[in-house]
Amino acid sequence: MKFLSPLAGALALFTTTSASAIAHRDTEQTCITPGAIPDLKGSDIRNVGVVLFQALDMIDVFGPLDPLQLVSLSVQQLNLHLIAETLDPVSTAPVAMNKFNSSFWPTIPPTKTFADDLDLDLLIIPGGPGARNPNLGAVTDYIAKMEPKVKILMTICTGSGIAARAGVLDGHLATTNKNAWATMKAMGPKVNWVSPARFVIDGKIWSSSGVTSGLDLIFAFIETFWGAQQSERIASIIEHVPRAATDDPFSQHFNITPTEAQPCPKA
């Protein structure tokens, strides 16, 4: 089965070079030129890290990891590190509100801590209710420390708000969960937030909209670095039809005004 590439309407906006500069506004247009996608091959990507914190969203973590696991099984070696402040299991339980006194919170055991010296190629920052926790200093410090070191920094859903609080999205194009749009925007006043957008690619900064859009972003990632054939094969295995970067019905659903900041189309 031939799918519409998830990069439709996205890669046409970008060039691929070794540079990954901050996006800059074209003085003769209203759009913003994204930074160039790093000049990498799939073989350059080996070590993947995921930041864990209490009250994260499970799909934000395991949605992107599932296709990457298939890459690791059938394409090349990948190494996964689940990284938290300590090695204590990380719960998805809400930090505060639990009005029904539910007990429905899986835990994830970290494999590494923020103190470990890791050589990561891809760092994934999930979102979830915990992204609103004001006490994420250890998380944001780690993200700020790692951003210059990683080849790609990827935010899923409200993970962009955490990255924005770390300062690593300043000057970049990014998007986020449209249901949390106003809250996340306030966390990053220097970010060029984009709506409508299913996902946004700006150099080494890759961001998705809400929760399941992280699947579309990871398939764009696989297509970029391992090719359309691998992306389509893996999407078929998990029976997912990747959506394009511009396919964002939720901006309208949540009455989000289209932003002035929009990626410039490739000349």
C-alpha positions as CSV (number, residue, x, y, z in Angstrom):
1,M,0.0,0.0,0.0
2,K,1.3,3.4,-0.9
3,F,0.8,6.1,1.7
4,L,0.9,9.9,1.5
5,S,4.3,10.8,2.9
6,P,4.1,12.4,6.3
7,L,6.6,14.8,5.0
8,A,4.2,16.2,2.4
9,G,4.1,19.9,3.0
10,A,7.0,19.7,5.4
11,L,10.3,18.6,3.7
12,A,9.4,20.8,0.8
13,L,10.0,23.6,3.2
14,F,13.5,22.7,4.2
15,T,16.9,22.0,2.8
16,T,19.3,19.5,4.2
17,T,22.8,20.7,5.1
18,S,25.2,20.4,8.0
19,A,23.9,23.6,9.4
20,S,21.0,23.8,11.8
21,A,20.7,27.5,12.5
22,I,17.8,29.1,14.3
23,A,14.9,30.0,12.0
24,H,14.9,33.5,10.8
25,R,12.1,35.7,9.5
26,D,12.3,36.7,5.8
27,T,12.2,40.5,5.8
28,E,10.2,40.5,2.5
29,Q,7.7,37.9,3.5
30,T,5.5,37.1,6.5
31,C,6.9,33.5,6.8
32,I,10.0,32.3,8.6
33,T,12.7,30.2,7.0
34,P,13.3,27.0,9.1
35,G,16.8,25.9,10.0
36,A,18.3,23.2,7.8
37,I,17.8,19.6,8.7
38,P,21.1,18.1,9.9
39,D,22.9,16.2,7.2
40,L,22.7,12.8,8.7
41,K,22.1,9.2,7.6
42,G,20.2,6.6,9.6
43,S,23.6,5.0,10.5
44,D,24.5,8.3,12.2
45,I,21.6,7.7,14.7
46,R,22.3,5.0,17.2
47,N,21.6,6.3,20.7
48,V,18.1,7.4,21.6
49,G,17.1,8.9,24.9
50,V,13.6,9.6,26.4
51,V,13.2,12.0,29.3
52,L,10.9,10.7,32.0
53,F,9.0,12.7,34.7
54,Q,5.9,12.1,36.8
55,A,2.5,12.3,35.0
56,L,3.8,12.0,31.5
57,D,1.6,10.7,28.7
58,M,2.3,7.1,27.8
59,I,1.6,7.4,24.1
60,D,4.0,10.4,23.9
61,V,6.7,7.9,25.0
62,F,5.7,4.6,23.5
63,G,4.0,5.9,20.3
64,P,7.4,7.1,18.9
65,L,9.3,4.2,20.4
66,D,7.3,1.5,18.8
67,P,8.2,2.3,15.2
68,L,11.8,3.0,16.3
69,Q,11.8,-0.5,17.9
70,L,11.0,-1.9,14.5
71,V,13.9,0.0,13.0
72,S,16.1,-1.5,15.6
73,L,14.8,-5.0,14.8
74,S,14.9,-4.9,11.0
75,V,17.1,-2.0,9.8
76,Q,20.0,-1.3,12.2
77,Q,21.2,-1.3,15.8
78,L,19.6,1.3,18.0
79,N,20.2,1.8,21.8
80,L,17.5,3.1,24.1
81,H,18.0,5.0,27.3
82,L,15.0,5.9,29.6
83,I,16.3,8.9,31.6
84,A,15.0,10.4,34.8
85,E,16.3,12.3,37.8
86,T,16.7,9.1,39.8
87,L,16.4,5.4,39.0
88,D,13.1,5.2,41.0
89,P,10.1,4.0,38.9
90,V,8.4,7.0,37.2
91,S,4.6,7.0,37.6
92,T,2.1,8.4,35.2
93,A,0.0,9.4,38.3
94,P,-1.1,13.0,38.3
95,V,1.0,15.3,40.5
96,A,-2.0,16.7,42.3
97,M,-5.5,16.2,41.0
98,N,-7.1,12.8,41.3
99,K,-10.6,13.5,42.2
100,F,-11.9,10.0,41.7
101,N,-9.0,8.5,43.8
102,S,-8.2,6.3,40.9
103,S,-5.4,3.7,40.9
104,F,-4.7,3.5,37.1
105,W,-1.1,4.6,36.8
106,P,1.6,2.4,35.3
107,T,5.2,3.0,36.2
108,I,8.2,3.1,33.9
109,P,11.6,2.0,35.3
110,P,14.4,4.4,34.2
111,T,17.6,2.9,32.9
112,K,19.8,6.1,33.3
113,T,19.8,9.3,35.3
114,F,20.4,12.9,34.5
115,A,23.8,12.5,36.1
116,D,24.9,9.9,33.6
117,D,27.2,11.1,30.8
118,L,25.3,9.9,27.7
119,D,26.2,10.3,24.1
120,L,22.8,10.7,22.6
121,D,21.8,11.2,18.9
122,L,18.1,11.7,19.5
123,L,16.5,13.0,22.7
124,I,12.7,12.7,23.0
125,I,10.8,14.9,25.4
126,P,7.2,13.7,26.0
127,G,4.4,15.7,27.4
128,G,1.4,15.0,29.6
129,P,-0.2,16.6,32.6
130,G,3.2,16.7,34.4
131,A,4.4,19.2,31.8
132,R,2.5,21.8,33.8
133,N,4.3,20.9,37.0
134,P,6.3,24.0,38.2
135,N,8.8,21.8,39.9
136,L,10.6,20.5,36.8
137,G,13.9,22.2,37.4
138,A,16.0,19.0,37.1
139,V,14.2,18.1,33.9
140,T,14.7,21.5,32.2
141,D,18.3,21.7,33.4
142,Y,19.0,18.3,31.8
143,I,17.3,19.4,28.5
144,A,19.3,22.6,28.4
145,K,22.5,20.6,29.0
146,M,21.8,18.0,26.4
147,E,20.4,20.2,23.6
148,P,23.8,21.3,22.2
149,K,25.1,17.7,22.3
150,V,22.3,15.8,20.5
151,K,21.8,15.6,16.8
152,I,18.0,15.9,17.0
153,L,15.8,17.1,19.9
154,M,12.2,16.0,19.5
155,T,9.2,17.1,21.6
156,I,5.9,15.3,21.6
157,C,2.7,17.1,22.6
158,T,3.2,19.4,25.6
159,G,6.8,18.3,25.9
160,S,7.4,21.4,23.8
161,G,6.3,23.4,26.9
162,I,9.0,21.8,29.0
163,A,11.6,22.3,26.2
164,A,10.5,26.0,26.0
165,R,11.0,26.4,29.8
166,A,14.5,25.0,29.3
167,G,15.1,27.8,26.7
168,V,16.1,25.5,23.9
169,L,13.2,26.4,21.6
170,D,13.9,30.2,21.7
171,G,13.9,31.6,18.2
172,H,12.8,28.3,16.7
173,L,9.6,27.3,15.0
174,A,7.6,24.7,17.1
175,T,4.1,23.5,17.7
176,T,2.3,21.8,20.6
177,N,-1.0,20.3,21.7
178,K,-3.8,22.6,20.6
179,N,-5.9,21.8,23.6
180,A,-3.1,23.2,25.7
181,W,-2.1,25.9,23.3
182,A,-2.4,29.0,25.5
183,T,-0.6,27.4,28.4
184,M,2.3,26.1,26.4
185,K,2.7,29.4,24.5
186,A,3.0,31.2,27.8
187,M,5.9,28.9,28.7
188,G,7.8,30.0,25.6
189,P,7.2,33.6,24.8
190,K,10.4,33.6,22.6
191,V,9.3,30.6,20.6
192,N,7.8,31.0,17.1
193,W,4.8,28.8,17.8
194,V,3.0,27.5,14.6
195,S,-0.6,26.7,14.1
196,P,-2.1,25.0,12.2
197,A,0.5,22.3,12.2
198,R,0.5,18.5,12.9
199,F,4.2,18.7,13.3
200,V,7.0,21.2,12.7
201,I,10.7,20.6,11.7
202,D,13.1,23.4,12.3
203,G,16.7,22.2,11.9
204,K,17.5,19.9,14.8
205,I,14.3,20.8,16.6
206,W,11.4,18.6,15.7
207,S,8.0,19.1,17.5
208,S,4.6,17.5,17.2
209,S,1.1,18.6,18.2
210,G,-0.9,16.5,20.6
211,V,-0.2,12.9,21.7
212,T,-0.9,10.7,18.6
213,S,0.7,13.3,16.3
214,G,4.0,12.0,17.7
215,L,3.5,9.0,15.5
216,D,3.3,11.2,12.4
217,L,6.4,13.0,13.5
218,I,8.4,9.8,14.1
219,F,7.4,8.5,10.6
220,A,8.7,11.8,9.1
221,F,11.9,11.1,11.1
222,I,12.2,7.6,9.8
223,E,11.5,8.7,6.2
224,T,14.1,11.5,6.5
225,F,16.9,9.3,7.8
226,W,16.1,5.8,6.6
227,G,14.0,6.5,3.5
228,A,10.3,6.4,2.4
229,Q,10.4,2.7,1.7
230,Q,11.3,1.9,5.4
231,S,8.8,4.4,6.7
232,E,6.0,2.9,4.6
233,R,6.9,-0.6,5.5
234,I,6.9,0.0,9.2
235,A,3.7,2.1,9.0
236,S,2.1,-0.9,7.2
237,I,3.2,-3.3,9.9
238,I,1.6,-1.2,12.7
239,E,-1.4,-0.3,10.4
240,H,-1.0,3.5,10.7
241,V,-1.5,6.0,7.9
242,P,0.9,8.9,8.7
243,R,-0.6,12.3,8.4
244,A,1.1,15.3,6.7
245,A,2.7,18.1,8.6
246,T,0.0,20.5,7.6
247,D,-2.9,18.1,8.4
248,D,-4.1,19.7,11.6
249,P,-7.9,19.6,12.2
250,F,-7.5,20.3,15.9
251,S,-6.4,23.9,15.4
252,Q,-9.8,24.7,14.1
253,H,-11.5,22.3,16.6
254,F,-10.0,24.3,19.5
255,N,-10.5,27.6,17.8
256,I,-6.8,28.4,17.5
257,T,-6.2,31.5,15.4
258,P,-3.6,30.7,12.6
259,T,-0.3,32.1,13.7
260,E,1.7,34.8,12.0
261,A,4.7,32.5,12.3
262,Q,4.6,30.1,9.4
263,P,7.4,28.1,7.7
264,C,8.4,29.6,4.4
265,P,7.9,27.2,1.4
266,K,11.1,26.1,-0.3
267,A,11.9,28.3,-3.3
